[in-house]
Amino acid sequence: MYRCNLSDELYLSPPERRVYELVCQGDVMCKDVPRMDTGAIPSLVSKGLVEVYKRQVSPFRDKRHKYLRRV
């Protein structure tokens, strides 16, 4: 399992840590995050560890999906 370099002074709850380690592997679609861990996304954004952005999924449609990336 891939581990992110995180300072020990920053405390992350277990769901926050699971989501952050998932995002460290690469950009993740928000709906791919497990349902029990989705509540950790706003706290990771407020701590400045994760960024939410929208990306067009298909070149043939205008619909965009939300993705998470490490800052």
C-alpha positions as CSV (number, residue, x, y, z in Angstrom):
1,M,0.0,0.0,0.0
2,Y,1.3,3.4,-0.9
3,R,2.0,5.8,2.0
4,C,1.9,9.6,1.8
5,N,4.5,11.7,3.5
6,L,2.6,13.4,6.2
7,S,4.0,15.3,9.1
8,D,3.4,13.7,12.5
9,E,2.1,17.0,14.0
10,L,-1.0,16.9,11.7
11,Y,-3.7,14.7,13.3
12,L,-6.0,12.9,10.9
13,S,-8.9,10.7,12.0
14,P,-9.1,7.2,10.6
15,P,-11.6,8.1,7.8
16,E,-9.5,11.2,6.9
17,R,-6.4,9.1,6.7
18,R,-8.1,6.4,4.5
19,V,-9.3,9.1,2.1
20,Y,-6.0,10.9,2.0
21,E,-4.1,7.7,1.2
22,L,-6.6,6.9,-1.5
23,V,-6.1,10.4,-3.0
24,C,-2.3,10.0,-2.8
25,Q,-2.4,7.1,-5.3
26,G,-3.8,9.5,-8.0
27,D,-6.8,11.6,-8.8
28,V,-10.0,10.0,-7.5
29,M,-13.5,10.6,-8.6
30,C,-15.6,11.7,-5.5
31,K,-18.2,9.0,-6.1
32,D,-15.4,6.3,-5.9
33,V,-14.7,7.2,-2.2
34,P,-16.4,4.7,0.1
35,R,-19.7,6.0,1.5
36,M,-18.6,5.8,5.1
37,D,-15.5,7.9,4.4
38,T,-17.1,10.7,2.4
39,G,-17.7,12.9,5.5
40,A,-13.9,13.3,5.7
41,I,-13.6,15.2,2.4
42,P,-14.7,18.6,3.7
43,S,-12.3,18.4,6.6
44,L,-9.4,17.5,4.4
45,V,-10.2,20.4,2.1
46,S,-10.3,22.8,5.1
47,K,-7.0,21.5,6.3
48,G,-5.5,22.2,2.8
49,L,-4.5,18.6,2.0
50,V,-7.0,17.9,-0.8
51,E,-8.5,19.9,-3.6
52,V,-11.9,19.3,-5.3
53,Y,-12.1,20.1,-9.0
54,K,-14.4,19.4,-11.9
55,R,-13.2,17.6,-15.0
56,Q,-15.0,16.7,-18.2
57,V,-15.2,12.9,-18.4
58,S,-16.1,12.3,-22.0
59,P,-15.1,14.5,-25.0
60,F,-18.6,14.0,-26.4
61,R,-20.6,15.3,-23.4
62,D,-20.5,18.5,-21.5
63,K,-21.1,16.8,-18.2
64,R,-18.4,17.2,-15.6
65,H,-17.6,15.1,-12.5
66,K,-15.9,16.1,-9.3
67,Y,-12.5,14.7,-8.6
68,L,-10.1,14.9,-5.7
69,R,-6.4,15.6,-5.9
70,R,-3.6,16.2,-3.5
71,V,-2.4,19.7,-3.0
